[in-house]
C-alpha cells in the first residue's frame, strides 16, 4: 500500500511540476517562402497554409518538441505553369508534404537552435535551423532562413534553355505559435 501511495504522489507531483504547454501554429500570421535561381531568372513561391505545433516546458523554460507541415500544392509562385511543372518534378502525388520535426531545441535569449529532421520527397535529412525568436504574451514567433540542396532529397534539377536550375534553394520563414486554451 505504501508503494502505491508513493507512486501516486510521484505521478501527481510530476504532472503538477512539469508544466507542458501546447502552442498551435497561427496560419494567418505564418509563412514559408522559397527562393530559387536559374541562369536567366530568379523566382520565389510562398505557402501561407501551414500546420504545426510546439510544446513548451515552463519548468525548463524551453521547447520540448516542434513540428511543422507544409503541403507542396500550397506553394504559389504566381506562375501556374511553373507551379504545375514543380508539382511534376516533386512528384506531389507520392510525396505531397514537407515536414520538419525537432526535439533538440535550445533557446538563448532571442535566438533558437533546432536540431531536427526534414522529410521531403521521401527522403529524411538532418537539418540544423537557427532562428530569431520573439516572445509575447501567449505567442512565440520564429523567423529565419535556411539553405536546402535539392540533390540531398534526390530531386532531379529541371533545365531551361539547356541550363539546370541552381541546386540550392533558400527558404525563409516566419512562424507564429499561439498558446492553446
N, C-alpha and C positions, 0 to 999 in steps of 0.2 A: 504494500500500500504506500509506503514511504517513497518507493521508486516511482510509482505512478504519479504521485503528487509532485515529486521533484521534476519529472519530465513535463508535467503540465505547467509548472511555474517557469521552467526554462523556455518552453514553447511560447507561452504568453508574453514573457519579457522580450523574447526575440521579435515578436510581432509588434510590440509596443515601441521598442527602442530602435529598431531598424526601419526607419520610415522611408519606404519606396513610393515615389510619386510618379504617376504616368502623365506624360505630355504628348498630345497628338499634334501632328503636322497641320498647320493652318494653310490650306491650299490657296486661299485668296491673297496671301502675302508671301508666297514662296515660289521659287522658280529654279530650274536648271537650264543653262544655256550652253550650247557647244559652239565653237568657232573652228572652222575647217578652212584649209587653203589648197589652192591649185596654182600652178604657174601663171594662169591667166586671171584668176579672181579669187577672192575670199568670200565666205558666206557664213551664216550662223542660223541656228534653229533654237527655239525656246519651248520649254514644257512648263506650263503653269498648273498642271493637273497631277500633282504628286501625292503619294500616300506615305505615311511614316509615323514612327513613334519613338519616344526616348523615355528611358526610365531613369529617374533622378533619385539618388540616395541622399536624403538630407543629413543623415548622420555623418557620412564621409564627405559631404559637400562635393559630390562628383556624380557623373553619369555611370550607370551600370551597363546599359545597352542602348544602342541606337540602330534603327533600321529605316531605310528609305527605299521606295519603289517608284520607278517611272516607266510608264508604257511607252514603247518606241513610237507607236502610232500617234501619240500626243505631241511629239516634237513638230514644230511648224517653222519652216524656213521661208515662208511666204512665196514659195515656188512649188506648185503642186506636182510638176514633173520631177523636180529634184527629190521631193519627199517620196514620191512613188518609186523612183529608182532606188533610193536608200532603203525603202522597205524590202525591195527585192534582194539587194546586196546583204542586208542584215537578217534576211530570212525570218521576218517577224511572225510568220505563221508557226514556225518551230520555236522561235525564241522571242516572244512578244514583250519581254520586260528587261529592264536593267535594275539590279538590286545591289544595295550596299548594306553591309551589316558590320557592326563593331561592338565588341565587349571589352576592348582595351582602350580606355579613354582617360586622358589626362587633361585637367584644366589648370592653367597657370595664368592668373589674373584675367586678362582679356583675350587670351589665346586658348585654343583647344587642339589637342592632337588625338586623332582617331587612327588606330591601327586596326584595319578591317579587311573585308573581302568584297570585291566587286564581282558580281555574277552577270556576265554579258555575253551573248551569242554562244551560250552553252559552255563557256569557259569561266573558271573562278580564279581570280588573281589577287594576291596580297596587294593592298594599297594603303599607304600612309597618307592621311589627309590632315593638313594644318589649316586652321581657320581662325577667324576672329569670332569672338562670342560677346554678345551684348545681353545683359541680364536686366529685365524689367520685372515689375510685379506680375507673377504668374506666366511670364513669357521668357523664352530663350530664343535668340536669333543667331544662327551660324551663317557666316559668309566667307567665301574664299574662292580659290580656283586650284585645279589640278590639271596635269597633262596626262593623257592616255594614249598609248600606242595601239592603233587598231590591229597591228600584227600580233600583239600579245593575245588578242582574242580570236585569232585565226580568221580575220576578216580580209577578204581579197580587196585590194585597193582599186577602185574604179579608175578608168582612164578617160580623158577627154583631150582630143587633138593630139593623140599619141603620147600623152604625158599623164602619169598617175597623180592622184591627189597626194598631199603630204600625209605621211604615216601618223604623225602626232596631231591629236585633236585637243584643243584646250577647252576645259569645262569650267564654267563659272556657276556659282550657286549662292542663293540666299534662301535660307530655310528657317521658318518661324515655327516654334513649338509652343502650344498653349496648354496650361495645366488643365487636366480633366477634373470634373467635379465628382 
